[in-house]
């Protein structure tokens, strides 16, 4: 019973300490916050579209090759047979 009572008190103290830390972060005047780093929706969409365009332009510089491999191993883990195909 003593352990159960101590654990309840310990849990209560942890919850109180955590909640006071959270409330301390949210308190204070809002007028001194720097809003220069905050983007609006138009800026976010504009940056996203620019990144998409760069991605589409960069895709021509990369090659993609698809290949299917089928390997059969023996009981020692050595390759017994291997079939490699490239779909067209």
Secondary structure as UniProt FT lines:
FT   HELIX           2..26
FT   TURN            31..32
FT   TURN            36..37
FT   HELIX           41..58
FT   HELIX           59..61
FT   STRAND          68..73
FT   TURN            75..76
FT   STRAND          79..85
//
